[in-house]
Amino acid sequence: MTKKEISSGVAHRVPDDLRKTLTSSSAALAAWEDITPLARNEWICWVTSVKKPETRRNHVKRVRDELIEGKRRPCCWVGCNHR
């Protein structure tokens, strides 16, 4: 199985579950590649900062859905402390 190369964030690499979800949708992948590395970093941190597996799955799905809707950063989140 080969991994599709997609752009990472500033401080974070794209985790496998998020990579799989983003590469499964051409619209989500195009939106991902269109946002800044800092914005990608915030999405990655937003996904990885949760504790429960079910919350993480929800966040991964929301990244895809919200990017397709045109959102460029996680809403109502203080942001990644790795900026």
Backbone torsions as a table, in degrees:
resi	resn	phi	psi	omega
1	MET	NA	127.8	179.6
2	THR	-101.0	145.8	177.3
3	LYS	-92.1	134.0	173.9
4	LYS	-75.9	137.9	178.7
5	GLU	-81.1	127.1	173.6
6	ILE	-134.7	156.7	-176.6
7	SER	-68.6	143.7	178.5
8	SER	-95.5	-175.6	174.8
9	GLY	-90.7	-167.8	179.9
10	VAL	-73.4	-47.1	-175.9
11	ALA	-114.2	-9.5	-173.5
12	HIS	-123.8	143.4	169.5
13	ARG	-87.8	156.8	179.9
14	VAL	-75.4	119.6	178.2
15	PRO	-66.4	155.2	-174.5
16	ASP	-58.3	-40.4	-178.5
17	ASP	-65.9	-38.6	177.8
18	LEU	-71.4	-41.0	178.0
19	ARG	-58.2	-45.4	-179.0
20	LYS	-61.5	-43.0	-179.4
21	THR	-67.3	-43.8	-178.7
22	LEU	-66.3	-40.5	-178.1
23	THR	-76.6	-10.4	177.9
24	SER	-82.4	-8.5	-179.0
25	SER	-132.2	117.4	-179.5
26	SER	-64.3	-33.4	179.0
27	ALA	-68.0	-43.3	178.9
28	ALA	-66.1	-41.6	-179.9
29	LEU	-64.8	-41.9	177.7
30	ALA	-63.1	-41.5	178.0
31	ALA	-65.2	-41.2	178.4
32	TRP	-59.3	-45.7	-178.3
33	GLU	-70.6	-19.2	-178.5
34	ASP	-86.0	-17.4	-179.1
35	ILE	-88.5	164.2	-177.3
36	THR	-72.9	158.8	175.3
37	PRO	-57.7	-34.7	178.1
38	LEU	-65.6	-41.4	177.1
39	ALA	-65.6	-41.3	176.9
40	ARG	-61.2	-41.1	178.4
41	ASN	-58.2	-42.5	180.0
42	GLU	-66.0	-41.4	177.1
43	TRP	-61.7	-45.4	-179.0
44	ILE	-60.9	-47.3	-179.5
45	CYS	-63.7	-37.1	178.7
46	TRP	-62.1	-38.1	178.7
47	VAL	-72.0	-44.3	-172.3
48	THR	-84.2	-10.8	-176.0
49	SER	-83.2	-9.3	-179.1
50	VAL	-83.2	160.0	-175.0
51	LYS	-100.4	-36.9	-174.9
52	LYS	-88.6	137.9	178.6
53	PRO	-57.7	-38.7	-179.1
54	GLU	-68.4	-33.1	176.3
55	THR	-68.4	-41.0	178.7
56	ARG	-62.3	-45.4	177.7
57	ARG	-57.7	-41.2	177.9
58	ASN	-62.8	-43.0	-180.0
59	HIS	-64.6	-42.5	178.8
60	VAL	-59.1	-46.1	178.8
61	LYS	-62.7	-42.4	-179.3
62	ARG	-65.6	-34.4	176.2
63	VAL	-57.3	-51.0	-180.0
64	ARG	-58.6	-51.4	-176.3
65	ASP	-63.2	-44.1	-176.5
66	GLU	-72.6	-33.5	174.0
67	LEU	-63.5	-42.7	178.9
68	ILE	-62.7	-35.2	178.3
69	GLU	-73.2	-10.8	178.1
70	GLY	105.9	0.6	178.0
71	LYS	-72.4	141.3	-176.2
72	ARG	-107.8	-15.2	179.1
73	ARG	-145.6	157.7	176.1
74	PRO	-60.8	135.0	-177.4
75	CYS	-84.3	141.7	172.0
76	CYS	58.4	39.9	179.6
77	TRP	-130.7	136.9	-174.1
78	VAL	-65.9	-18.4	175.4
79	GLY	105.9	166.8	-178.0
80	CYS	-72.7	132.1	178.9
81	ASN	-81.7	5.0	179.3
82	HIS	-96.0	11.2	-176.0
83	ARG	-67.7	NA	NA
